[in-house]
Amino acid sequence: MFCAIASTGRTATSFLAECLNRIPGVAALHEGHLGNDDGPDILPLVNLENLQAFKSPDGAAQAVAKKRSPEILHNAIANLGVQALFDVAYYNSVILDEILRSVPTARGVCIIRDCESFVRSATWLQGEDPMPVGWPDPDKPLSTREKFIAMGRVRPVESDAAAEWAEWGAVHRNIWLWKTTNDILLDARLRWSDRVDVIDFQRLVRDPAEVITAILSGVGYHHNQFDRNVLDTAISAAFARQNERSGGYQLQESATWSAQDRELLHAAQESIDQRMRELHV
């Protein structure tokens, strides 16, 4: 069984991969790497294909055929000798629908965090961001690594938003990124309601054991297959190794943002909240 865990990023993805990887019979990857970024590479990295997959269904189909085909996933599971394989990655959002179409046994988990905290955590205003996820301010000098990751980051194409993109600052761009990504995830939930679970990020923060148990249950790995102490130990170890972003949030709370950005924030949050209510998630 393969399960793709997707989100905007900044949703404890490293923690989830670390924890799940410590459950017997389970292997969990973070962006294709076993054991977070320590390696080895089990599944090919999807980065530059991320934007192409967002642009068109053909782009998503090509990315999955090349890097997440049934054969590739079957071989990875067989080589690892596990019951379930997870890949936790931000880029899964744009290829999740195609993975579910191409791999009938695959499942998806979508994690949704509130817009303001995502935007505040998604970008650094100065200095090299150690874990680039969101859009930086257009005037910020970027490191080579930041430039590489930005090459595959989702951005507007062939739309009014694309025409206005150059005028948007980091807050506006990351509000757009948050809403666009979560709309894609909720579209997948709508189409594949029996194979896609949606998890509120705050639920994971409040009770990681309950959420991880539910994720494992989704792939047929039930709590009676392992001692609860195994899960508690895995969670403790994952917390100890989770990535800490030195410097914290560089972007202040929304009360300090422009009136336009606050209006965009409110509209985006209300739109996604409404969709989640309609989908009963």
C-alpha positions in Angstrom: 0.0 0.0 0.0 1.3 3.5 -0.9 0.0 6.7 0.7 1.0 10.2 -0.4 0.8 12.8 2.4 0.4 16.3 0.9 0.0 19.9 2.2 1.2 23.4 1.6 4.3 22.6 3.6 5.0 23.8 7.2 2.6 21.1 8.5 5.0 19.0 10.5 5.9 16.9 7.5 9.4 16.1 8.7 7.9 15.0 12.1 5.3 12.8 10.4 7.9 11.1 8.2 10.2 10.5 11.2 7.4 9.1 13.3 5.8 6.8 10.7 9.2 5.5 9.7 9.7 4.1 13.2 6.6 1.9 13.1 7.4 -1.8 12.3 6.4 -2.8 8.8 6.2 0.8 7.6 8.6 3.0 5.7 8.0 6.7 5.5 9.9 9.0 3.1 10.3 12.8 3.3 10.4 14.0 -0.3 11.6 10.6 -1.5 14.3 10.3 1.2 14.2 7.5 3.8 14.9 9.0 7.2 14.1 12.6 6.1 16.9 14.2 4.2 19.6 11.8 5.5 18.9 9.4 2.7 18.9 7.0 1.0 16.8 8.1 -1.9 14.0 5.6 -2.4 11.7 7.5 -4.7 12.8 10.1 -7.3 12.5 13.7 -6.2 9.7 15.7 -7.8 10.7 19.3 -7.9 11.0 20.9 -11.3 8.0 18.7 -12.4 6.0 20.3 -9.6 5.1 23.4 -11.7 4.5 21.4 -14.9 2.1 19.1 -13.0 0.3 22.2 -11.7 0.0 23.7 -15.2 -1.8 20.8 -16.8 -3.1 17.2 -16.3 -0.6 16.1 -19.0 2.2 17.5 -16.9 1.0 15.6 -13.8 0.5 12.4 -15.8 4.1 12.6 -17.2 5.5 13.2 -13.7 3.7 10.2 -12.2 4.5 7.9 -15.1 8.2 8.9 -14.7 8.5 8.9 -11.0 5.4 7.4 -9.2 4.2 4.7 -11.5 2.7 1.5 -10.1 5.9 -0.4 -11.0 8.2 2.1 -9.2 6.0 2.1 -6.1 5.7 -1.7 -6.1 9.5 -2.2 -6.4 10.1 0.3 -3.6 7.7 -1.5 -1.3 9.2 -4.9 -2.2 12.8 -3.8 -1.8 12.1 -2.3 1.6 10.0 -5.3 2.7 7.3 -3.3 4.3 3.5 -3.4 4.4 3.0 0.3 3.8 5.0 3.1 2.2 4.4 6.7 2.8 5.9 9.7 1.0 5.4 13.0 2.8 6.0 16.0 0.5 4.6 19.4 -0.5 4.7 18.4 -4.2 2.3 15.6 -3.7 -0.5 18.1 -3.8 -0.2 18.6 -7.6 0.3 14.9 -8.4 -2.1 13.3 -5.9 -5.0 13.1 -8.2 -2.9 11.4 -10.9 -1.4 9.0 -8.4 -4.9 8.0 -7.3 -6.0 7.5 -10.9 -2.9 5.6 -11.9 -2.5 3.5 -8.7 -5.9 2.1 -7.7 -4.6 0.9 -4.3 -3.0 4.2 -3.3 -4.4 6.6 -0.7 -3.9 10.2 0.1 -3.8 12.3 3.3 -4.1 16.1 3.1 -3.1 18.3 6.0 -4.5 21.8 6.1 -3.1 24.5 8.3 -4.6 28.0 8.9 -3.6 30.6 6.4 -2.0 33.2 8.6 0.4 30.9 10.4 1.4 29.3 7.1 2.1 32.6 5.5 4.1 33.8 8.5 6.2 30.6 8.6 6.5 30.1 4.8 9.1 32.7 4.0 12.1 34.5 5.5 12.4 38.2 4.8 16.1 38.2 5.1 18.9 35.6 5.2 18.9 32.1 3.6 15.8 30.2 4.4 16.9 26.7 5.6 13.7 25.1 4.5 12.3 27.1 1.6 8.6 26.5 1.0 6.8 29.7 0.3 7.5 32.7 -2.0 10.1 35.2 -0.8 9.7 38.9 -1.3 10.5 39.6 -5.0 13.4 41.9 -4.0 15.1 39.5 -1.7 18.5 38.2 -2.9 18.3 34.4 -3.1 20.8 31.7 -2.5 21.5 29.0 -5.1 19.4 26.5 -3.2 16.5 28.9 -2.8 16.6 29.7 -6.5 16.6 26.0 -7.4 13.5 25.2 -5.2 11.7 28.3 -6.6 12.0 26.9 -10.1 9.4 24.3 -9.3 7.2 26.3 -7.0 3.6 26.7 -8.0 2.7 30.2 -9.3 -0.1 31.6 -11.5 -0.2 30.8 -15.2 -2.2 32.3 -18.0 -4.5 34.3 -15.7 -5.2 37.8 -14.3 -3.1 36.7 -11.3 -0.2 35.8 -13.5 -0.3 39.3 -15.1 -0.3 40.9 -11.7 2.2 38.5 -10.1 5.2 40.9 -10.4 3.4 43.5 -8.4 2.6 41.2 -5.4 4.7 41.0 -2.3 5.6 37.9 -0.2 2.4 38.1 1.8 0.1 38.3 -1.2 2.0 35.6 -3.0 1.9 33.2 -0.1 -1.8 33.7 0.5 -2.4 32.8 -3.1 -0.1 29.8 -2.7 -2.0 28.6 0.4 -5.4 28.9 -1.1 -4.5 27.4 -4.5 -2.8 24.4 -2.9 -5.6 23.7 -0.5 -8.2 24.0 -3.3 -6.2 21.4 -5.2 -6.2 19.1 -2.1 -9.9 19.6 -1.4 -10.6 18.9 -5.1 -8.9 15.5 -4.6 -11.0 14.9 -1.5 -14.1 15.7 -3.5 -13.2 13.3 -6.4 -11.8 10.5 -4.2 -13.7 10.8 -0.9 -13.2 7.1 -0.1 -9.4 7.3 -0.6 -8.4 10.7 0.7 -8.4 11.9 4.3 -8.2 15.5 5.3 -6.6 16.4 8.6 -6.7 19.7 10.4 -3.1 20.7 11.4 -4.3 21.7 14.8 -5.6 18.2 15.4 -2.2 16.9 14.7 -0.7 19.4 17.2 -3.2 18.5 19.9 -3.1 14.7 19.6 -0.3 13.3 17.3 -1.0 9.8 18.5 -4.6 9.9 17.5 -3.8 11.3 14.1 -1.0 8.9 13.4 -3.1 6.0 14.4 -5.8 7.2 12.0 -3.3 7.6 9.2 -2.0 4.0 9.8 -5.5 2.7 9.9 -6.2 4.2 6.5 -3.6 1.9 4.9 -4.9 -1.1 6.8 -2.3 -1.0 9.6 -4.4 -1.1 12.8 -3.4 -0.3 16.3 -3.8 -3.9 17.5 -0.8 -4.8 15.2 1.7 -3.0 17.4 2.1 -2.1 21.1 1.0 1.5 22.0 4.5 1.9 23.6 5.9 1.6 20.1 3.9 4.6 18.9 4.7 6.7 22.0 8.4 6.0 21.5 8.2 6.8 17.9 6.5 10.2 18.6 9.0 11.1 21.3 11.9 10.3 19.0 10.3 12.2 16.2 9.8 15.3 18.4 13.5 15.1 19.4 14.6 15.1 15.8 12.2 17.5 14.2 13.6 20.3 12.2 13.8 23.5 14.2 13.9 26.7 12.2 16.3 29.0 14.0 15.1 32.6 14.2 11.4 31.7 14.3 8.9 33.8 12.3 10.4 36.8 10.6 7.0 38.0 9.4 4.8 39.7 12.0 1.2 38.9 12.8 -1.5 39.9 10.3 -2.5 43.0 12.4 0.7 44.6 11.0 -0.1 43.7 7.4 -1.6 46.1 4.8 -5.4 46.4 4.7 -5.4 44.8 1.3 -3.3 41.8 2.6 -5.6 41.4 5.6 -8.7 41.4 3.3 -7.0 38.7 1.1 -6.2 36.7 4.2 -9.8 36.8 5.4 -11.3 35.9 2.0 -8.9 33.0 1.5 -9.4 31.5 4.9 -13.2 31.8 4.7 -13.2 30.2 1.2 -11.3 27.1 2.4 -13.2 26.9 5.7 -16.4 26.9 3.7 -15.2 24.1 1.4 -14.2 22.0 4.4 -17.6 22.5 5.9 -19.3 21.4 2.7 -17.0 18.4 2.5 -17.7 17.6 6.2 -14.0 17.5 7.1 
